[in-house]
């Protein structure tokens, strides 16, 4: 729950920062390009105003003054043409007197200013501005300014680099967020494991104390009940009652032993274990106390010589408990399949039954101490199995089968 809340909060925070960064960047790029274009337009407007003022002041004899105005290096070329298209002034004097073609006059609209982006003959981008110059006598002339777009292109290049930089920053941000989420997940998982371990340790300590006290008291009760049971004749009604007492004490004794087994601090003696002989031995042990279930077929499909690394005694006890659970769940008409598979460095052992499977919503609690789905269960068998399998560096799961009815107990241990 904590992990999901943290992940959602981190995702929303990263999304907000990413959206804000993208929005701010797009705004800055738009403003930068707009300012660059506006600056070029203002330059053209200033030059046209200066040229118009020179013409008003000097008339047709102000060629030198106009040439000086258009000598700015930002000007690629400039021309002034009469309304019939005759070029009256050009920064390249050789073109003076030439006639503008209809294509060259196409973008001139008397009375208004127009602009467009063009490519010079050298392939360099430039901006063309067309202005209408008003003469004192009421006539009009065309002023065409073609300005280098170098600064504008530099701004465009800078804005493209800005986009790449922002993209890289976002990639780093989300990568950092991913690793932060993974680190937080591991931390929360470790904290949960530590809290669970503390809880289990406390339960174990309390259980050990209670189990010892119960076993001591039970020994006296069981001893007297056995003595009385032996002395009383079978025909007496008390015989039946004492038999029930002995059965009850045996059940309590089994529960106490399981409590002590679960509560004790385990030490592990890891060794290479040949899996197939161990499974066969566990099957014999599981069936030895289940006469009514000896007819249930148990199919074993384990490769000869497959070995795992673990504690033989604890793995054996886990297998016996798992097979007994499968026998109880399957019933007389079912089948149990025990299989193994090798996956890289892991061996997976599966015990599948054809019973009713796990009740809906119970799978996440099945390994909790004292939780059981059986009427006569203690809820400690699977809890002990989880404890020792994880202590051996393995993984144990119990889920409903996907291919048929029933459940499957899976144990993963390191291979040898």
Secondary structure, DSSP 8 states (H G I E B T S, - for coil): -HHHHHHHHHHHHHHHHHHHHHHHHHHHHHHHHHHHHHHHHHHHHHHHHHHHHHHHHHGGG-HHHHHHHTTSTTEEEEEEEETTSBEEEESSGGGTT-B--HHHHTT--TTS-EEEEEE-TTS-EEEEEEEEEE-TTS-EEEEEEEEE-HHHHHHHHHHHHHHHHHHHHHHHHHHHHHHHHHHHHHHHHHHHHHHHHHHHHHHHHHHHHHHHHHHHHHHHHHHHHHHHHHHS-TTSHHHHHHHHHHHHHHHHHHHHHHHHHHHS------EEEEHHHHHHHHHHHHHHT-GGGTTSEEEEE--TT-EEEE-HHHHHHHHHHHHHHHHHHH-TT-EEEEEEEEETTEEEEEEE--S----TT-GGGTTSTT--SSTT--S-HHHHHHHHHHHTT-EEEEEE-SSSSSEEEEEEEEB-
